[in-house]
Amino acid sequence: MTRPDFDEIINRVGTDCSKWDDMEQGFGVSASDGIAMWVADMDFRPPTSVQRAVEAIAAHGVYGYPSDTRAYGDAIRWWLKTRHGLEIEANWILTTQGLVNATGLCIDALTEPGDGIVLMTPVYHAFARVARASGREVVELPLAMHDGQYRMDWDNWRPLMTGREKMLILCSPHNPGGRVWSAEELREVAAFCEAHDLILISDEVHSDLVMPGAPRHLVTAKVVPELAPRLVTLNAATKTFNIAGAHIGNMIIADEALRDRIRQRLLALGVKPDMFGPQMVTAAYSPEGAEWVDALVEYLDGNRRIFDEGVNAIPGLRSMPLQATYLAWVDFSGTGMTAAEFTARVEQGARIAANHGPTFGTGGESFLRFNLATPRGRVVEAVARLKKAFADLQ
């Protein structure tokens, strides 16, 4: 495989690209002089194997109904076994139109309006959005901070449970904090779900993006196989290979009864993948794709080190140590500024669009989330801009 050129600047402006074309409307930062570091997709091309798969479909020129997806299922099974040591059966895989769609389907199929959906906050904002849109109650369990990283806080969480809760959505690895949960923590989550009779949705979309030297990602289903009757694992290639626009993901469910409940909703709603997504994923989940991911993670780790070193040198700013994902979670509380003040310095001063912390729920009030999956020159420039925007603190 030819080594990917992650330093290449690819102009995405005007290509129907949310990350760059929606930046001005959402943050007041123009793409002409701004840096898009918000929505979680990468400014890199996927492996050439994926591009070849798309080009082959386009070259054929007939876009009819796709046939069976056995190759797609085999690719998923191969990837999970070789990269994560998890062996699954083909019929455990239910395919959805992305993992936000999968989250909504799980909520719809396994809970009722008015039920509580438990989230460990701050956490990926789509969980709460989908739950509330479904007429469910979001129950926030605020994560504790120890040594600059998030920890689960069971003693303070148990009294918050009311008995109306039916589901817990776990983000593993954690977004936005970048934590890789330990086997002990996953067992504690499982015990909590058993004690409170909760279905566990384990969103593991960032599982392939673990930094060198960090703890290895552990698949919840492998750590606590006995939880199978109440466990749904969410898996996708979209974050790993930067193919989020394919809107394809999977629910992996070992328990037949639980799987059938969700399969019926898929049938009722007519949820099926298009012809492009499965072939893109099949091409990505390959030895060539594995080499590409290894090169990607090495590159992202370099971006992380540059960003953290620069940001942590600014008095009052602290970038949380990143074990996984490509999303830096920066705390501005040490500046003594309000959220409006430090956000204005980032957006109007540094001309950077970053996700606002409060959208991730309780605990995110003093944070912004920065996407580091962009050519290194942009990361270096972003650090320089942030230093200038907060120069009076130095």
Secondary structure, 3 states (H helix, E strand, C coil): CCCCCCCCCCCCCCCCCHHHHCHHHHHCCCCCCCEEECCCCCCCCCCHHHHHHHHHHHHHCCCCCCCCCHHHHHHHHHHHHHHHCCCCCHHHEEEECCHHHHHHHHHHHHCCCCCEEEEEECCCHHHHHHHHHCCCEEEEEECEEECCEEECCHHHHHHHCCCCEEEEEEECCCCCCCCCCCHHHHHHHHHHHHHHCCEEEEECCCCCCECCCCCCCCCHHHHCHHHHHHEEEEECCHHHHCCHHHCCEEEECCCHHHHHHHHHHHHHHCCCCCCHHHHHHHHHCCHHHHHHHHHHHHHHHHHHHHHHHHHHCCCCCEECCCCECCEEEEECHHHCCCHHHHHHHHHHHCCEEEEEHHHHCCCCCCEEEEECCCCHHHHHHHHHHHHHHCHHHC
